[in-house]
Amino acid sequence: MAQTGSADPAASAAWHWCTIGASVLAAWAWVLIVVYLAPDYIGDELTPAAYVAFTLVIYVPLLPIAVMAGLLTQTKVLRGGHSRLRWTVLGGALGAGGLCATLAMNWLNGGLLAGSGVAGFSLLVLLGITVTLVQSAMEEVLFRGWLQTALSARLGQGGGVIGATVLFMGFHLLGGSRQFLSLVVIAMAGMLFGLLALRSGGLLAPVAAHAAWNASENSVFGLVPNPGNEVLGSILDFDLAGNPLWGGSDEGLNASLGAVLVLSALILPLLVGRTAKPAPAASPA
């Protein structure tokens, strides 16, 4: 902590950037290690228990990484923001509504089919929604709670949003090869979450939007993977077919023009919204 309070601006800036770089690399390294070692422990058949354990082992450690990085950069990480209930509801509505609008575009293009997976509400589906919430929250704590705020301290608020968005997209490359359109959609989703964090002044809105989009896609409509649904099942089960540009590829709606159009519509109003006052430097908790 002494380095961050140094009277030498150059030394302080160097410490700040080194901490950002080391923390991002630590998060990426952890994910790569887990992904590399997982097949040795999971085996060929993914069970519900293995799926839950794998997801939590990847994402939960992002929280201490973000909190430690916040301590080192004097960045307040865990921020609720202002008008918390309103922004949480708005974030959830944007996430779930955005996914439904994207799915509707696939349906209008004749690409929505009934799936053959396990469908219907169950405790496993509820567990899947809970795991999705944890995963989304951990990503948002790292990228919007800490990284965007730390970058904004040096690059300004716009630079912080853009920088965190680019690294958010890079983080998802660790999951395997991606279509170009899929990377565009991931970047636009990161921009949406970043703007929600900026306008609300906290994490509740982006966490709600992120979790609502993913949970709707995974646990409500059963769209991931495509075709099929996840091992924990889903309330409904649909498969996406037809034109790949509208979601008919193996990457589904994550690589669809519909997602680009919907995310654009969600992002534009946030570009002209009022920005919450930045939180003062303090303990990350």
Protein Blocks (a to p, Z undefined) as FASTA:
>chain_A
ZZmmpcblklmmmmmmmmmmmmmmmmmmmmmmmmmmmmmmnombdcfklmmmmmmmmmmm
mmmmmmmmmmmnopafbdgbgakllmmmmmmmmmmmmmmmmmmmmmmnopaccdfbdedd
dfklmmmmmmmmmmmmmmmmmmmmmmmmmmmmmnojklmmmmmmmmmmmmmmmnoccdfk
lmmmmmmmmmmmmmmmmmnopaklmmmmmmmmmmmmmmmnopaccedddfkopfbdcdde
hjfknopamnlmmlcfklmmmmmmmmmmmmmmccddddddddfZZ
